[in-house]
């Protein structure tokens, strides 16, 4: 079943004092491009997230936003550099004795000096956090795929209507095509009758002219291919895989065949049908650009 490349999904999970929120937005793209934005500390998990997404999505640009929040417990700790504090103290004592002032450096004075007290991030085990993060990614993916599938059903319904309309146009051209040569023969004979008094009519030349016109305006092969392409489009839409590129190719072939029919038919009525058919093909092409 076809899927749209446009969609949105959100997923959440929690574990080990952390909560994870993952949002995925997807738009049209020729290939599968995954752009992930997550906190710096979790960059090492980026490839795992990308792999999960690419297992479920074949085409589209996907922007992935990962938010991590602490649930009560802090992942920060305070480190005291005792050796550095003692070195500061000794240096300050030496300075006091050198310049001859009273008083000793207090604990607050030492604590304010650079790097004596340092606030540090506790290094967490990413492998332990991955199950919760991957669960949030999977939930977001499930919602994304559901939305893309729902939109795909709408696209499929619209495409089937347009394919049915093209089938009607094709059958109308089939019905009209035999009349083109007959009408050309009648016009040619009528013109020759007007000239009969002045010009001798060569029946063999007339037959040859009609045969040449019939050959040049023969569109039966193109119509067979149009029917085949329309049937293939319908079959392709029922495949359980990414079919956007194949549909795009079939639409290009449809347009090519209708162009050829229009140039060969040499008939006003068929030309009028071709104009409407090409307009419908263009609408299908625009819709196919949204399909995964």
Backbone as a ProteinNet text record, in pm:
[ID]
protein_1_A
[PRIMARY]
XXXXXXXXXXXXXXXXXXXXXXXXXXXXXXXXXXXXXXXXXXXXXXXXXXXXXXXXXXXXXXXXXXXXXXXXXXXXXXXXXXXXXXXXXXXXXXXXXXXXXXXXXXXXXXXXXXXXXXXXXXXXXXXXXXXXXXXXXXXXXXXXXXXXXXXXXXXXXXXXXXXXXXXXXXXXXXXXXXXXXXXXXXXXXXXXXXXXXXXXXXXXXXXXXXXXXXXXXXXXXXXXXXXXXXXXXXXXXXXXXXXXXXXXXXXXXXXXXXXXXXXXXXXXXXXXXXXXXXXXXXXXXXXXXXXX
[TERTIARY]
85	0	88.5	53.7	139.1	132.9	242.2	251.8	296.1	248.4	294.8	432.4	509.6	638.3	624.3	503.6	480.7	414.4	467.1	405.6	475.6	417.2	473.2	447.1	545	527.8	599	539.8	597.6	594.7	703.8	710.4	780.9	741.9	801.6	831.6	928	958.2	1044.4	1059.2	1138.5	1210.4	1330	1409.4	1530.3	1572	1694.1	1696	1580.9	1575.4	1576.8	1552.5	1551.6	1419.7	1376.6	1263.6	1310.4	1262.6	1302.3	1178.4	1189.9	1084.2	1145.9	1086.2	1136.7	1026.6	1058.4	966.2	1030.4	950.9	1000.7	906.4	963.5	886.6	946.9	862.4	913.5	847	926.2	878.2	936.5	900	941.8	1093.4	1148.9	1290.4	1313.8	1407.5	1433.3	1485.7	1562.8	1622.9	1576.6	1640	1609.8	1719.6	1687.4	1782.8	1732.7	1814.1	1775.3	1867.1	1808.3	1883.4	1841.5	1938.2	1907.5	1966.9	1883.4	1929.1	1902.7	2011.7	1998.9	2109	2094.8	2196.1	2335.7	2435.8	2573.3	2618.1	2582.9	2629.9	2579.6	2467.2	2405	2439.7	2534.2	2570.2	2615.9	2676.2	2724.3	2611.2	2487.2	2372.1	2306.2	2360.3	2298	2285.1	2389.7	2384.4	2279.4	2262.8	2159.6	2020.5	1999.3	1868.7	1844.1	1947	1932.9	1900.3	1965.7	1940.2	1796.4	1745.4	1606.4	1509.9	1535.9	1446.2	1454.3	1574.7	1590.4	1537.1	1518	1454.8	1304.8	1246.4	1101.4	1063.2	1156.7	1125.8	1221.9	1167.8	1251.2	1289.8	1198.5	1227.2	1172.4	1231.2	1186.2	1298.4	1285	1376.6	1310.1	1380.5	1324.8	1409.3	1345.5	1410.2	1368.8	1469	1445.3	1494.7	1406.7	1440.6	1429.6	1540.3	1544	1563	1472.1	1480.9	1497.4	1593.1	1619.4	1600	1521.3	1497	1529	1582.1	1607.5	1478.6	1458.9	1341	1383.3	1402.8	1434.9	1583.5	1646.2	1788.7	1874.3	1981.5	2071	2185.9	2227.9	2342.6	2468.7	2468.6	2584.3	2646	2776.6	2847.6	2948.4	2989.9	3087.4	3221.4	3325.3	3459.5	3546	3613.7	3704.4	3848.9	3924	4065.8	4146.2	4168.3	4235.8	4379.6	4449.6	4588.7	4597.4	4504.4	4505.6	4470.5	4375.2	4336.8	4455.5	4530	4646.8	4755	4771.4	4870.7	4831.7	4701.5	4654.2	4681.9	4650.6	4667.2	4813.8	4904.6	5047.2	5094.7	5044.6	5085.5	5035.7	4911.7	4856.9	4931.7	4969.6	5047.4	5183.7	5243.9	5374.8	5361.3	5253.1	5229.6	5203.1	5126.2	5097.2	5223.9	5313.1	5437.2	5529.3	5525.5	5614	5575.7	5448.1	5406.3	5373.7	5377.4	5361.4	5223.8	5120.1	4983.6	4932.4	4834.6	4775.7	4662.2	4624.8	4511.6	4554.7	4467	4490.6	4375.2	4400.6	4292	4185.2	4056.8	3946.5	3900.2	3816.1	3765.7	3684.4	3607.5	3527.7	3618.7	3727.6	3822.5	3882.4	3919.5	3978.5	3876.7	3751.3	3647.8	3618.5	3643.3	3612.5	3723.5	3837.4	3948.4	3921.1	3973.4	3943.9	3979.1	3882.7	3901.7	3920.5	3901.1	3908.7	3785.9	3668.5	3543.9	3486.1	3465.5	3420.6	3289.9	3192.2	3065.3	3081.3	3062.1	3084.6	2959.6	2950.3	2844.9	2885.5	2793.2	2820.4	2812.3	2914.5	2917.2	2822.5	2717.5	2616.5	2647.3	2595.6	2613.7	2508	2550.6	2456.9	2389.2	2460.3	2399.3	2279.8	2286.9	2174.6	2058.2	2088.7	1983.2	1922.4	1993.6	1947.2	1808.7	1776.3	1642.1	1529.2	1543	1437.5	1433.9	1551.2	1555.3	1503.5	1543	1496.8	1345.5	1290.6	1144.7	1074.6	1129.7	1071.2	1080.2	1194.1	1210.2	1108.5	1092.6	997.2	854.3	819.6	684.6	662.4	763.4	752	741	820.8	815.7	679.2	623	491.9	386.7	389.7	293.8	319.1	447.3	482.4	432.6	461.7	421.7	270.1	200.8	53.3	0.2	58.8	13.1	45.3	164.6	202.2	113.8	73.3	-14.8	-154.4	-203.6	-335.6	-336.7	-232.6	-221.9	-205.6	-135.9	-119.5	-251.8	-343.7	-476.7	-550.8	-536.7	-602.1	-541.8	-409	-341.8	-385	-394.1	-433.3	-572.9	-665.7	-802.7	-805.8	-729.1	-725.1	-662.6	-553	-485.2	-573.1	-646.4	-734.5	-842.4	-893.4	-994.4	-934.1	-812.1	-747.4	-707.7	-665.5	-634.4	-760.9	-872.4	-999.7	-1038.1	-1013	-1043	-955.1	-827.4	-737.1	-779.5	-831.3	-880.6	-998	-1084	-1196.7	-1146.7	-1049.2	-991.7	-929.5	-859.9	-794.2	-896	-1004.1	-1107.7	-1174.9	-1189.8	-1248.5	-1158.3	-1028.3	-934.3	-941.6	-951.9	-967.7	-1088.2	-1199.6	-1322.1	-1309.3	-1235.5	-1223.4	-1122.1	-1017.3	-904.7	-943.7	-1031.2	-1063.9	-1128	-1196	-1265.9	-1170.8	-1052.1	-959.2	-920.3	-881.6	-841.3	-960.3	-1077.8	-1198	-1233.5	-1228.5	-1261	-1156.4	-1031	-927.3	-952.4	-994.8	-1025.2	-1140.3	-1244.5	-1359.7	-1319.8	-1237.7	-1193.8	-1109.2	-1022.1	-935.1	-1015.4	-1113.3	-1196.8	-1282	-1333.4	-1413.6	-1331.1	-1207.8	-1120.1	-1086.9	-1067.3	-1033.5	-1151.4	-1272.9	-1390.2	-1399.1	-1360.6	-1362.2	-1261.7	-1153.2	-1047.5	-1058.7	-1161	-1170.7	-1176.3	-1239.9	-1252.4	-1119.3	-1028.3	-901.5	-785.6	-795	-684.1	-732.2	-653.8	-686.8	-649.8	-745	-724.4	-654.5	-544	-469.1	-509.4	-590.1	-640.7	-528.1	-424	-310.5	-241.3	-226.3	-165.1	-252.9	-385.1	-478.9	-466.5	-460.8	-449.7	-318.1	-212.9	-82	-81.8	-146.3	-154.3	-231.7	-342	-422.1	-345.3	-270.9	-192.2	-84.2	-21.2	83.6	26.2	-89.6	-153.2	-192.8	-248.9	-291.2	-172.7	-58.7	60	113.2	118	170.1	80.8	-49.2	-143.9	-184.5	-119.6	-152.3	-103	-195.8	-160.4	-196	-217.9	-261.6	-155.8	-27.6	77.6	85.3	75.3	80.8	-36.9	-154.4	-271.8	-258.7	-200.6	-177.3	-83.3	21.8	116.3	52.2	-34.1	-104.4	-190.1	-264	-344.6	-256.9	-143.2	-51.3	2.6	40	93.4	-12.6	-135.5	-243.8	-269.6	-267.8	-287.3	-171	-49.7	67.1	65.1	16.3	4.7	-89.5	-202.5	-297.4	-235.5	-165.3	-101.8	7.1	82.8	194.3	144.7	30.9	-21.5	-61.8	-77.8	-115.2	5.9	125.9	246.5	280.1	329.6	365.4	512.7	548.5	685.4	683.8	799.9	808.7	798.6	700.2	673.7	679.1	716.9	713.8	795.8	917.1	1004.1	947.8	893.6	835.5	715.2	630.8	515.5	559	662.8	714.1	759.5	827	870.8	750.7	650	531.8	457.8	453.2	386.6	463.7	595.8	676.1	648.2	636.7	607.5	467.5	371.9	236.9	239.3	309.3	317	381.5	484.2	551.5	456.3	377.9	285.9	175.9	122.8	18.2	75	198.3	261.7	272.9	313.1	327.7	192.5	90.7	-44	-89.5	-66.5	-107.6	-39.1	87.7	162.3	128.8	85.2	58.7	-87	-178.4	-320.3	-371.3	-323.6	-366.6	-518.7	-576.2	-721.5	-757.1	-848.5	-884.7	-949.8	-1037.5	-1106.7	-1009.2	-919.4	-819.9	-725.6	-688.3	-600.9	-665.3	-797.8	-870.2	-867	-883.4	-877.8	-737.8	-636.9	-497.9	-466.5	-517.4	-494.3	-549.1	-669.7	-729.4	-652.9	-609.3	-535.5	-402.2	-331.9	-202	-218.3	-328.5	-356.2	-375.3	-443.5	-465.2	-334.5	-251.6	-121.2	-35.8	-40.7	37.3	-10.2	-140.7	-193.3	-148.2	-144.6	-95.2	52	129.1	272.6	295.6	217.2	231.8	201.7	100.1	65.2	171.2	227.1	326.9	451.9	480.7	598.5	587.3	465.6	446	452.9	471.3	462	600.1	608	734.4	782.8
-119.9	0	124.7	220.6	338.9	425.5	495.9	587.4	724.1	826	961.9	980.1	1075.4	1107.3	1216.8	1270.5	1377.1	1320.5	1358	1308.3	1359.6	1324	1364.8	1254	1229.2	1130.2	1172.9	1139.2	1174.9	1051.3	1031	918.1	954.9	889.3	917.6	787.2	792.6	678.9	730.2	647.6	688.4	567.7	593.3	486.3	547.6	485.4	527	677	726.9	867.4	964.8	914.6	999.1	982.6	1090.3	1080.6	1124.4	1053.8	1081.9	1118.2	1225.1	1264.4	1274.4	1203.6	1203.3	1251.7	1349.6	1400.4	1382.7	1334.4	1312.9	1382	1468.2	1533.8	1492.1	1454	1410.5	1488.3	1516	1583.3	1510.7	1556.6	1490.4	1498.9	1391.6	1389.9	1270	1282.2	1173	1049.1	1069.7	957.7	961.6	880.3	882	960.8	1081.1	1167.5	1188.1	1147.2	1156.6	1256.3	1364.5	1467.5	1461.2	1431.4	1408.3	1519.2	1573.4	1674.9	1622	1602.8	1549.7	1607.3	1599.8	1656.3	1600.8	1685.5	1651.8	1519.5	1492.8	1372.7	1245.3	1254.8	1137.1	1120	1199.5	1193.5	1053.4	980.9	845.7	751.1	786.9	702.5	741.9	841	892.9	785.6	707.3	604.1	498.2	465.6	367.4	420.6	548.4	609.8	610.6	647	652.1	514.4	411.9	276.7	233.5	264	230.9	295.1	420.6	494	439	413.5	366.4	225.7	151.5	19.7	30.7	144.4	162.1	259.5	343.8	449	438.1	437.9	421.5	554.6	653.6	781.1	896.7	1013.9	1134.9	1197.5	1325.4	1392.2	1391	1334.2	1322.4	1403.3	1498.9	1576.3	1516.2	1471.6	1402.3	1489.7	1514.5	1598.4	1512.6	1501.6	1421.7	1513.7	1505.1	1583.4	1488.8	1519.2	1436.2	1520.5	1470.1	1540.9	1449.9	1512.2	1438	1425.2	1309.8	1286.4	1283.3	1399.5	1408	1399.7	1286.9	1270.8	1352.9	1406.1	1490	1406.9	1440.6	1371.5	1457.2	1548.6	1635.2	1604.6	1625	1605.3	1718.3	1736.2	1841.2	1774.8	1822.4	1770.3	1880.4	1846.3	1940.4	1899.3	1991.5	1965.9	2010.4	1913.8	1946.4	1991.7	1927	1965.1	2106.9	2142.5	2277.4	2379.2	2343.8	2433.9	2458.4	2352.7	2367.3	2451.7	2433.8	2513.3	2660.7	2688.9	2827.7	2883.8	2802.3	2847.9	2882.6	2793.5	2817.9	2941.5	2959.7	3075.7	3204.6	3199.8	3318.3	3348.9	3245.8	3265.2	3327.5	3277.2	3332.3	3478.2	3506.4	3644.4	3734	3683.4	3763.6	3796.3	3696	3720.2	3815.5	3803.9	3889.3	4035.6	4063.7	4204.9	4252.1	4157.4	4194.2	4241.4	4164.6	4200.9	4095.3	4133.4	4040.6	3959.2	3852	3771.6	3652.7	3550.2	3430.3	3411.2	3347.8	3324.3	3232.3	3271	3190	3086.5	2996.3	2888.2	2941.2	3047.7	3105.9	3164.7	3229.5	3287.5	3177.9	3065.4	2955.8	2893.2	2879.1	2815	2895.3	3026.9	3111.8	3109.9	3055.3	3052.2	2948.8	2974.7	2887.4	2741.9	2653.6	2509.4	2441.8	2516.7	2450.7	2363.1	2417.4	2340.5	2337.7	2218.3	2202.1	2122.6	2174.1	2104.3	2015.6	1883.9	1790.3	1710.2	1675.3	1585	1442.3	1365.8	1224.9	1147.2	1074.1	996.5	877.8	880.1	774.9	664.6	548.1	434.4	442.3	478.6	495	363.6	252.9	123.5	94.5	140.9	121.1	213.1	331	426.9	399.5	325.2	302.9	237	136.2	75.7	177.2	269.9	370.6	466.5	509.8	601.9	533.9	409.2	338.2	317.5	297.6	283.9	412	527.1	655.3	673	632.9	641.7	552.1	429.1	335.6	388.6	447.4	503.8	618.1	704.1	815.7	763.8	661.1	602.3	541.6	472.4	410.1	515.4	626	734.7	800.2	815.2	873.7	785.6	657.1	564.3	558.1	562.9	561.4	683.6	800.9	921.9	915.5	866.8	855.6	754.7	648.6	548.9	605.2	681.3	744	840.7	921.7	1013.9	936.5	821.6	738.3	685.8	650.5	605	715	836.4	949.1	969.9	962.1	976.2	864.7	742.9	629.7	649.7	693.6	717.4	822	928.8	1034.8	983.4	907.2	856.1	758.7	674	578.8	651	760.3	839	896.9	944.7	1006.5	901.4	785.5	676.7	632.9	626.1	590	693.3	820.5	925.9	912.3	880.8	860.3	739.3	637.4	519.9	558.5	646	693.6	772.3	858.1	934.3	840.1	737.2	641.8	566.9	523.5	452.6	544.9	670.2	766.1	781.4	782.1	790.9	663.2	546.4	419.8	425.1	474.2	479.3	577.6	683.9	788.5	753.4	681.3	658.5	603.4	500.1	447.2	550.5	646.5	746	845.8	859.2	960.6	934.3	808.7	774	783.1	737.8	743.4	887.4	975.3	1115.7	1181.4	1140	1194.4	1149.1	1023.5	970.4	1049.2	1074.5	1148.5	1290.3	1354.8	1491.3	1491.7	1389.9	1383.3	1357.2	1265.4	1236.1	1356	1427.5	1545.6	1650.8	1666.3	1764.6	1724	1593.3	1545.4	1559.9	1542.4	1561.1	1704.2	1797.7	1938.6	1964.7	1885.5	1904.6	1807.9	1721.8	1614.5	1667.6	1778.3	1832.9	1882.1	1916.4	1973.8	1875.8	1780	1688.8	1545.1	1461.4	1320	1251.3	1176.5	1113.6	979.9	963.9	837.9	758.5	652.9	573.4	509.4	465.8	405.2	507.3	628.7	735.2	768.8	767.5	795.4	688.8	563.1	453.5	462.6	498.9	510.6	624.1	735	850.1	814.7	742	701.1	603.2	512.6	415.9	486.2	586.2	661.6	737.8	799.7	874.1	780.3	663.8	566.7	519.2	500.8	453.7	561.2	684.9	793.7	824	805.9	841	720.3	607.3	486.5	500.8	498	517.3	394.4	282.8	163.1	115.4	119.1	74.4	164.3	294	388.4	367.8	341.3	319.6	190.9	87.7	-36.9	-11.1	68.7	98.1	184	276.8	358.1	269.1	177	83.9	4.3	-40.2	-118.9	-36.4	88.8	174.9	203.9	226.4	253.8	132.5	14	-107.4	-128	-96.6	-114.2	-16.2	103.9	202	148.8	93.7	38.6	-77.3	-165.6	-279.5	-233.3	-133.4	-84.1	-23.9	43.3	106.7	5	-121.1	-224.6	-300.3	-264.3	-332.2	-288.1	-381.7	-352.3	-312.9	-202.9	-152.7	-8.5	55.3	192.8	192.5	263.4	256.1	393.6	496.4	631.3	646.5	591.8	606.3	533.1	413.1	339	412.7	465.9	541.6	665.1	729.3	847.1	809.8	696.5	649.1	619.4	551	516.8	641.8	742.9	867.7	936.4	932.7	988.7	916.7	784.1	705.7	737.7	755.3	793	924.7	1020.2	1151.4	1141.1	1056.1	1037	979.3	879.1	815.8	911.9	989.5	1085.2	1193.7	1234.7	1330.5	1273	1147.3	1082.2	1069.6	1030.6	1019.4	1154	1258.5	1390.9	1435.3	1399.4	1442.3	1357.4	1231.6	1142	1143.1	1170.5	1150.4	1241.7	1365.8	1460.3	1473.9	1490.4	1499	1594.4	1685.9	1788.8	1729.4	1632.4	1572.7	1497.3	1421.4	1349.2	1447.2	1552.3	1653.7	1715.2	1736.2	1791.7	1695.5	1566.5	1465.9	1460.2	1469.9	1462.8	1577.5	1694.7	1810.4	1781.5	1725.9	1693	1578.9	1482	1369	1415.1	1501.6	1549.4	1632.8	1706.3	1781.5	1686.5	1574.8	1475.5	1406.8	1379.5	1317.2	1408.5	1537.7	1633.5	1635.1	1625.4	1619.7	1492.1	1381.5	1256.5	1269.4	1331.7	1349.4	1428	1533.1	1613.4	1530.1	1445.1	1361.3	1254.9	1200.2	1095.2	1146.6	1276.7	1334.2	1322.8	1301.6	1290	1146.3	1050.4	909.5	852.2	778	715.9	615.6
0	0	0	-82.3	-95.5	30.4	53.5	168	117.7	186.9	160.2	222.9	170.3	232.4	337.6	353.4	449.5	574.9	691.5	813.7	938.5	1052.2	1182.1	1283	1368.3	1473.7	1600.9	1715.1	1845.4	1934.4	2009	2099.4	2228.5	2338.5	2469.2	2542.3	2632	2719.6	2834.7	2939.2	3055.8	3113.4	3170.4	3231.2	3301.9	3412.7	3482	3513.9	3560	3597.2	3481	3358.7	3239.3	3165.9	3102	3010.4	2872.5	2770.6	2633.2	2551.5	2476	2382.5	2243.9	2148.9	2011.3	1918.4	1836.6	1734.8	1597.9	1502.1	1366	1268.1	1186.9	1079.8	946.4	851.2	721.3	608.1	505.5	384.9	263.9	145.1	22	1.5	-50.6	-88.2	-179.8	-272.7	-366.6	-295.8	-189.2	-117.3	28.7	113	256	327.1	366	435.8	578.5	675.3	816.1	885.6	937.6	1009.6	1156.2	1244.9	1386.6	1472.3	1560.4	1656	1797	1873.1	2007.8	2095.6	2229.1	2318	2287.5	2309.2	2273.9	2332.8	2457.8	2524.9	2457.1	2383.4	2323	2175.4	2125.5	1983.6	1943.7	2036.4	2005.7	1965.6	1999.5	1966.4	1834.1	1767.9	1645.6	1537.3	1515.9	1411.6	1442.1	1570.8	1607.3	1575.1	1605.4	1575.2	1424.5	1349.7	1203.6	1146.2	1199.2	1149.8	1176.6	1294.6	1326.3	1226.3	1195.8	1105.7	964	916.7	779.1	758.6	867.1	855.5	829	862.4	848	737.6	697.3	599.7	482.2	360.8	241.2	176.7	180.6	114.3	197.5	176.3	243.7	324.2	351.8	444.7	581.5	679.3	813.2	910.9	976.8	1081.8	1215.4	1291.9	1418.1	1533.4	1629.7	1744.7	1871.3	1945.2	2067.2	2187.4	2283.5	2406.4	2524.1	2612.5	2730.5	2855.4	2948.5	3075.2	3194.2	3302.9	3425.9	3505.7	3564.9	3648.2	3795	3853.5	3996.2	4023.4	3995.9	4027.1	3932.9	3987.8	3908.6	3854.2	3734.7	3676.4	3687.2	3787	3808.5	3945.6	3955.5	4082.1	4101	4226.1	4258.1	4291.3	4227.7	4252.5	4313.7	4423.9	4490.1	4460.4	4407	4379	4502.3	4591.9	4719.1	4697.5	4609.2	4582.8	4529.4	4440.2	4384.9	4493.5	4581.6	4690.3	4783.9	4816.7	4902.9	4836.6	4706.7	4634.6	4637.2	4618.8	4627.4	4767.6	4869.1	5008.6	5036.9	4997.8	5020.6	4945.7	4826.1	4747	4811	4861.7	4927.4	5057.1	5133.9	5255.7	5225.5	5118	5077.8	5037.9	4966.8	4923.9	5044.5	5144	5263.6	5338.8	5356.9	5429.7	5352.9	5220.3	5139	5149.4	5148.5	5150.8	5291.7	5389.2	5528.5	5567.2	5534.1	5576	5671.3	5752.4	5848.9	5785.6	5855.3	5809.4	5726.3	5728.7	5648.9	5549.1	5437.3	5340.6	5398.9	5383.8	5436.1	5334.4	5382.6	5296.1	5178	5200.2	5091.3	4985.3	5030.4	4934.4	4846.8	4909.5	4832.8	4737.4	4782.7	4699.8	4573.6	4581.2	4466.5	4360.9	4396.1	4300.9	4190.8	4069.5	3953.5	3977.4	3942.2	3936.7	4071.8	4182	4312.9	4332.6	4302.7	4306.6	4164.9	4111.5	3972.3	3969.3	3892.4	3871	3747.8	3762.1	3653.5	3619.8	3489.8	3445.9	3479.6	3537.6	3565.7	3433.9	3402.1	3278.9	3290.9	3208.2	3214.1	3113.5	3137.8	3048	2937.5	2816.7	2706.2	2668.1	2684.7	2653.1	2743.8	2868.8	2959.8	2926.2	2873.5	2838.6	2701.2	2615.9	2478.9	2470.7	2552.3	2541	2554	2647.7	2665.2	2547.2	2502	2388.1	2262.3	2240.6	2120.9	2125	2245.4	2258.2	2215.2	2254.9	2214	2062.8	2005	1859.6	1789.1	1838.2	1777.6	1785.9	1900.1	1914.3	1816.1	1803.3	1708.8	1566.2	1535.2	1400.9	1370.7	1469	1449.4	1417.4	1489.7	1463.8	1328.8	1295.9	1165.9	1051.7	1059.2	953	940.8	1054.4	1050.7	976.7	1005.9	937.7	788.5	755.4	614.1	541.3	610.8	549.7	526.5	624.2	610.1	492.5	482.7	370.2	239.7	246.9	128	75.6	166.3	123.3	48.3	98	29.6	-109.2	-116.8	-246.2	-341.6	-290.3	-373.8	-431.1	-346.8	-393.1	-503.7	-484.9	-585.7	-715.4	-703.6	-823.2	-900.4	-828.3	-896.3	-976.8	-922.2	-995.9	-1123	-1111.4	-1227.7	-1331.9	-1284.9	-1377.8	-1451.2	-1378.6	-1442.3	-1548.3	-1518.1	-1614.7	-1738.8	-1718.9	-1832.4	-1915.6	-1849.2	-1921.8	-2011.6	-1960.9	-2041.9	-2163.1	-2141.1	-2253	-2355.9	-2306	-2396.1	-2481	-2417.7	-2492.1	-2593	-2559.2	-2653.6	-2776.1	-2753.3	-2866.3	-2949.8	-2884.6	-2956.4	-3049.4	-2997.4	-3078.2	-3193.3	-3169.5	-3271.5	-3379.9	-3344.6	-3435	-3572.3	-3583.2	-3717.9	-3809.9	-3752.7	-3833.7	-3897.3	-3842.5	-3891.2	-4036.3	-4068.4	-4205	-4299.1	-4253.2	-4338.3	-4373.1	-4275.3	-4300	-4390.8	-4373.5	-4461.5	-4605.9	-4624.7	-4758.2	-4821.6	-4740.1	-4792.4	-4832.9	-4751.4	-4784.6	-4910.5	-4919	-5036.4	-5163	-5154.1	-5270.3	-5308.8	-5210.4	-5238	-5310.5	-5264.4	-5328.4	-5470.8	-5490.8	-5624.5	-5720.4	-5668.8	-5753.8	-5805	-5716.9	-5757.7	-5869	-5865.3	-5965	-6081.7	-6078.6	-6177.9	-6320.1	-6338.2	-6472.6	-6525.6	-6437.8	-6481.2	-6472.5	-6380.3	-6356.2	-6364.3	-6426.6	-6436.1	-6304.4	-6249.2	-6118.8	-6135.6	-6063.8	-6064.1	-5940.7	-5961.8	-5850	-5768.7	-5836.9	-5766.5	-5675.6	-5728.9	-5648.4	-5528.1	-5548.8	-5439.8	-5330.5	-5373.3	-5276.9	-5199	-5269.2	-5204.1	-5102.1	-5138	-5047.8	-4921.5	-4939.8	-4824.4	-4735.2	-4798.3	-4721	-4640.9	-4701.2	-4632.5	-4513.6	-4534	-4424.3	-4311.3	-4349.7	-4248.1	-4166.1	-4231.3	-4160.1	-4065.1	-4113.7	-4030.7	-3911.1	-3927.4	-3821.1	-3736.2	-3760.2	-3683.8	-3539	-3445.4	-3304.1	-3220	-3285.7	-3213.2	-3113	-3151.4	-3059.3	-2937	-2959.3	-2846.9	-2752.1	-2808.4	-2723.5	-2642.4	-2702.2	-2628.4	-2510.6	-2536.3	-2427.8	-2319.8	-2358	-2258.7	-2169.1	-2230.5	-2151.1	-2054.5	-2105.5	-2022.7	-1905.6	-1931.8	-1825.7	-1719.5	-1763.2	-1667.5	-1578.3	-1638.2	-1559.3	-1461.5	-1507.2	-1422.1	-1305	-1328.5	-1219.9	-1111.8	-1153.5	-1056.1	-979	-1048.2	-980.9	-884.7	-926.2	-844.4	-714.4	-718.4	-597.6	-490.6	-529.1	-432.9	-378.3	-422.9	-374.6	-232.7	-154.1	-15.4	-6.5	-71.5	-73.9	-121.7	-117.7	-166.7	-319	-373.1	-517.7	-585	-511.3	-566.8	-693.1	-693.6	-810.2	-931.9	-909.1	-1020.8	-1078	-990.6	-1037.6	-1115.8	-1068.4	-1138.4	-1279.8	-1293.5	-1425.5	-1515.6	-1461.9	-1541.6	-1588.9	-1503.2	-1541.2	-1654.2	-1647.6	-1756.2	-1887.9	-1881.6	-2001.6	-2055.1	-1965.5	-2007.5	-2084.3	-2029.5	-2093.4	-2231.6	-2240.5	-2368.9	-2474	-2432.5	-2527.4	-2572.9	-2479.7	-2517.9	-2610.5	-2587.9	-2678.2	-2818.9	-2827.6	-2958.3	-3027.8	-2951.3	-3009.4	-3063.8	-2985.4	-3029.5	-3157	-3172	-3291.4	-3413.9	-3393	-3505.8	-3551.8	-3461.4	-3491.9	-3602.8	-3606.1	-3710.3	-3713.8	-3593.2	-3582.5	-3469.7	-3496.8	-3400.2	-3275.5	-3294.9	-3180.2	-3089.4	-3148.9	-3069.4	-3000.1	-3069	-3008.6	-2885.6	-2893.2	-2779	-2660.6	-2689.9	-2582.4	-2523	-2608.5	-2562.4	-2466.2	-2494.2	-2406.5	-2266.2	-2261.5	-2131.2	-2062.9	-2143	-2085.9	-2027	-2097.3	-2049.1	-1922.5	-1913.5	-1791.7	-1674.2	-1699.1	-1594.3	-1555.6	-1655	-1627.7	-1540.8	-1566.5	-1487.2	-1342.1	-1322	-1185.4	-1115	-1189.4	-1131.9	-1096.5	-1185.3	-1160.5	-1031.8	-1011.1	-890	-764.1	-773.7	-658.6	-632.5	-740.3	-726.2	-657.3	-671.5	-604.8	-453.4	-401	-256.1	-205.2	-296.6	-257.9	-227.7	-118.1	-76.5	-181.5
[MASK]
++++++++++++++++++++++++++++++++++++++++++++++++++++++++++++++++++++++++++++++++++++++++++++++++++++++++++++++++++++++++++++++++++++++++++++++++++++++++++++++++++++++++++++++++++++++++++++++++++++++++++++++++++++++++++++++++++++++++++++++++++++++++++++++++++++++++++++++++++++++++++++++++++++

